Amino acid sequence: MVIRFRDYSKRLSDFEQEILVRCPQCDRIAKILTVNSEQSSLSSIKRIICQHCSYTKQQSNVAKGKLALRLWQNNYMAPRNSSYGILDHFFGLPLWLQTSCCGHVLWAYNEAHLNFLESYVQSKLRERLPDETLGWHNGSLASRLPRWIKLTQHREKVLQKIQQLKHSL
Ligand SMILES: [Zn+2]
């Protein structure tokens, strides 16, 4: 059976509602959640919560949301530091889901994001259909994935690494 991929409406920001990171206090898995403010649906507050040690912190965040897209456009690069790898762009904490793969870093915000990458990589037929409201456009996550993830020869390796990341949840 040919697995088709048609989900070209997803954007990176669709996965930002929950970002899994390494807790700065106990080094275990913590979540960054989006709390929408009452004043405006455009301004949202990001809150980090660790269920292991009760660490919590929050910050309002409007401008930094745009940074995510810029990072994406820069060939799937996110801020790095030498010992922790890819950092989230709200609090600067290491992403929980990241691993080296094919000479690059494979990373995801959460399980839904991992599933999205998996279904893309698994598909042999990647159909692009025009968006209902926008028509043909390049804003979708799938159309912005880095080339190395799309390469057929990397398929098995990428899928294997995605499975490894899922086991760390
Ligand atoms: Zn903690």
Boltz pocket constraint, residues with backbone or C-beta under 6 A from the ligand:
constraints:
  - pocket:
      binder: B
      contacts: [[A, 23], [A, 24], [A, 25], [A, 26], [A, 27], [A, 28], [A, 29], [A, 30], [A, 50], [A, 51], [A, 52], [A, 53], [A, 54], [A, 55]]
      max_distance: 6.0
